[in-house]
Structures are given as C-alpha cells and as structure tokens.
Amino acid sequence: MAKLFPIKVPLLNPNEPEALLSSLEVLEGEKVDQDQGIAVIETTKSTGEVLAPDEGFLVGLRFKVGDTLHAGDVLAYIGDTPDAKDHTLPPWAKVEKQLQENLQPEGLRITAPARALAEELGLNLDDLPRGPMVTSDMVREQLSKKTARKIAPPPAGENRLVIYGVGGHGRSIAALVEKLGKYDIHGYLDDGFRAGDEVMGMKVLGGLEYLPDLAEKGIRLAINGIGGISDPSSRLNVYERLASAGFYCPSVIHPTAFLEDSAELDDAVQVFPFTYVGTHVQVSFGCIINTGVIISHDCQLAPYVNLSPGATLAGGVSVGEGTLIGMRATVNLGVQVGQQVRIGNGATVKSDVPDGGVVPAGTIWPPRY
C-alpha cells in the first residue's frame, strides 16, 4: 500500500468553515513541489491557496471546481508515483463502498439522502428503525438520542478540560471558561489544524482521534466549540464522538448572565454574557444561549437549539430541536417553533412555525400575502 500525504483544506476565516473551490492549479497525476499551490479557495471575505505538504505526485483528487469545501477536508493526496492509491481512503474507498450497497440490513427501508447522512455521521444502520421509510429527519433524531445520552461527570477535583473547535465560537467558549476560573483548559482539539498549532496562547492537541489518549490521562471534561450555524450536523457529530469516548460536557454560564432560581438547564448548555433566563424555563442538552439573549418565563428549548446574540423569546415559547434563531429576532408570546427551523436576523415571529420552516431575515411571520 502506497504511503500518501493528505492535502487538507485550510481555515481561511474562523467564522466561515466553508469555502468555494474556485480553481485547480495542478491536474491528477502531475508532479508537484513542496509548498506549491495546488488550488485556490474563496470564502465571502477572503481568498487563499491550498499548498502541497510535500513533493511528489497529485493523486486521489476528491473535488471539482465549483464544489463547496469544509476546513479540514482532504482535497487530494501526495503520492510517490502518478498512480499511487490506498483503497482504505476516499475516493478509492467509494468503489469498495459501492460493492457493499446491497448489504443493507434486512427490513430496513431508507431513502438515499438519509443513508448518505447516516454514513456521513457514522451511524450504524442496524440501529435505525424497521418498518417505516427512514428519512433524513429520522436519522438526525436517532443521532440526537445518542448524543444526548447521560454521561457521568468525572470524580470531584478533576477539572482538566478540552475544547473542540478553534473557530470564532470555540475561542469565545475559551474566553468564557477562563472567566469562570473553574476549569483548567488542557488545550484545543480541531481536525482542521495541525497538532502543535497555537491559538490564544493554547495549543491544538490534535483532532477527535486524540480523545482516547486524553481519556487515558484521566481527562473526562470537554466542551463543544462548534457553533454549527452553516452545518448543524457537524455540531451533533462532535457531541456523538465525545459521548462515545466517555467525555462529560458541563454547562458553562458566564458570570454576567442572570438565571432565575426556577430555571432548569441540562448538561452541555452554553450561556454567554448579559443573558436573562426567566422563571420556569427549561433548557435541554447542547443549547447555545448567546450574548444578550432574553428568554422569558415558561419557555421550553429542545436539544441543540441555537439562540444568536440579542434574540428575544416572549413567555411560553417552545422551540424544537436543532432550531436556529438569528440575531435580534423576536418570537411572540406562546408561539411554538418547530424542529430544524431557521429564523433570520431581525425577524419577528407572531405565530407558529412548522418543522423545517425558514423565516427570512428582517421579515414578519406569517408572510403577508
């Protein structure tokens, strides 16, 4: 088996993990020198090059011009010959995967997008329900059940903690944790950076594959620093990996936030500065309550809800799993917002929003046709 060196997509902008592949400077099988430009990528704010990590031949190109890439994606590989390949790695592994497509568990009925999503998230197809046609939403629900499972906290006195993600959200989490003075941040994890890279005075230890090594050292605390605005499934996938490795995700609450005594928060909730959480509010696993958010009395937030800075929920609002409410958006009294809803910045929501609904930024819901 040939030894291949992966060419990873760099993170150009901490707040934009996605980038457009605007051009390819080298063709499959061509010889390249170390640090030679392989491709040009663009975000909404910047442009950068993808460089060859070593000299050799470009092989295993996985994307084409016009595709959307994510930081940390493997664009291609550097091999020692023009035809070098490794059948355990994509894109060559796709051929092996296609040969296995007929090995679907007996009785499982699943749509093609749902199967692709399940495989992307690393879910075992045997865990999916039999009988009804399994959709992408059902796959996400299955993942949320796994990620929200209870993990026991570490022994008293064990306060070493790692943060996954060094983007904008991860660095904000680091600042919040440092302000608390309760935990000893051992370092960052991020699959889009090299081990040894330094961010805000802390080192990147490695990617998620480093979790077993941390567990062997007795480190059991972790915080998910992925905001997941552009790719919510990436945030859930991190929670699943952390849970599988036995890591406990504590809730972190900034000292300037005000929570009424009757408010109830589950594990892994992140509460940022100058927020207000009212009486008898229930906040489920993995929610983000960002800076300046107001949650009035009797609201209920399902797992993985993301409230952007300045969002306001009036009394008695319920928000479904995985929903994002944008900056300065307002949700009126007693409204029920469904699962996987996207409410844009500055929107006003006056009535219920169905599952999967989209409320454009600056608009009033329901639309006035």
QUISULLIN-V107224 format. One record per backbone hydrogen bond with DSSP energy under -1.0 kcal/mol. CO is the residue of the C=O (numbers start at 1). NH is the residue of the N-H. E is the energy in kcal/mol with one decimal. If there is no record, write none. Layout:
co = <CO CO>
nh = <NH NH>
e = <E E>
This chain:
co = <5 7 9 13 14 17 19 20 20 21 23 27 30 32 33 36 38 39 40 40 41 42 46 48 50 50 52 56 57 58 59 64 67 69 70 73 75 76 77 78 79 81 86 89 91 92 93 94 95 97 98 100 105 107 109 111 112 113 114 115 116 117 118 124 125 134 135 136 137 138 139 140 141 142 143 144 146 155 157 159 161 162 163 164 167 168 169 170 171 172 173 174 175 176 177 184 187 188 189 190 194 197 199 202 203 204 206 207 208 210 211 212 214 215 220 221 223 231 232 233 234 235 236 237 238 239 240 241 242 243 248 249 252 254 258 260 264 267 269 270 271 273 275 276 277 278 279 281 282 283 284 285 287 288 289 290 291 293 294 295 297 299 300 301 302 303 305 306 307 308 309 311 312 313 314 315 317 318 319 320 321 323 324 325 326 327 329 330 331 332 335 336 337 339 341 342 343 344 345 347 348 349 353 354 357 359 360 363 365 367>
nh = <78 75 72 16 168 71 69 22 42 66 40 30 58 56 36 52 25 50 22 23 48 20 43 41 38 39 35 32 79 29 77 67 21 19 73 9 62 7 59 5 57 84 89 93 94 95 97 98 99 100 101 103 108 131 134 115 116 117 118 119 120 121 123 127 128 111 139 140 141 142 143 144 145 146 147 148 149 158 159 184 186 223 189 225 171 172 173 174 175 176 177 178 179 180 181 161 163 205 165 193 197 204 202 199 188 196 190 210 211 214 215 216 219 218 248 162 164 234 236 237 238 239 240 241 242 243 244 245 247 246 222 268 271 257 277 263 283 286 252 289 254 292 258 295 260 281 298 264 301 266 287 304 270 307 272 293 310 276 313 278 316 282 319 284 305 322 288 325 290 311 328 294 331 296 317 334 300 337 302 323 340 306 343 308 329 346 312 349 314 335 318 353 320 356 324 359 326 347 362 330 365 332 338 357 342 344 363 348 350 369>
e = <-2.3 -3.0 -2.7 -2.4 -1.2 -2.4 -3.6 -1.1 -2.2 -3.2 -2.3 -2.1 -2.6 -2.2 -1.9 -2.2 -2.7 -2.6 -1.7 -1.5 -2.5 -3.5 -3.0 -2.8 -3.7 -1.2 -3.1 -3.0 -2.8 -4.0 -2.7 -2.1 -2.6 -2.3 -2.6 -2.7 -2.7 -2.8 -2.4 -2.2 -2.6 -1.4 -2.0 -2.5 -1.1 -1.2 -2.5 -2.5 -1.4 -1.1 -1.0 -2.4 -1.9 -1.2 -3.2 -2.4 -2.4 -2.2 -2.5 -2.4 -2.2 -2.3 -2.7 -2.0 -1.3 -2.2 -1.7 -2.3 -2.2 -2.1 -2.2 -2.5 -1.8 -1.4 -2.8 -2.1 -1.0 -1.9 -1.0 -2.3 -3.5 -2.0 -2.4 -2.6 -2.5 -1.8 -2.4 -2.1 -2.0 -2.2 -2.9 -2.4 -1.9 -1.6 -1.4 -2.5 -1.8 -3.2 -3.3 -1.2 -2.1 -3.2 -2.1 -3.3 -2.4 -3.1 -2.7 -2.0 -1.7 -1.8 -2.6 -2.0 -2.1 -1.7 -3.3 -1.6 -2.4 -1.6 -1.6 -2.4 -1.6 -1.8 -2.2 -2.2 -2.5 -2.6 -2.6 -1.4 -2.8 -1.6 -2.0 -1.3 -2.9 -1.9 -2.4 -1.7 -2.9 -1.4 -2.2 -3.4 -2.3 -2.2 -2.8 -2.8 -2.6 -1.1 -2.7 -3.1 -3.0 -2.3 -1.2 -2.2 -2.4 -3.0 -2.8 -1.5 -1.9 -2.5 -3.0 -2.8 -2.6 -2.3 -2.7 -1.7 -1.1 -1.9 -2.6 -2.6 -2.3 -2.0 -1.3 -2.3 -2.4 -2.4 -1.0 -2.5 -2.3 -3.2 -2.4 -1.4 -2.5 -2.7 -2.6 -3.0 -1.6 -2.7 -2.6 -3.2 -2.5 -1.6 -1.9 -2.0 -1.8 -3.3 -2.6 -3.0 -2.5 -1.6 -1.7 -2.6 -3.0 -2.9 -2.1 -2.0 -2.4 -3.3 -1.6 -2.5 -2.7 -1.2>
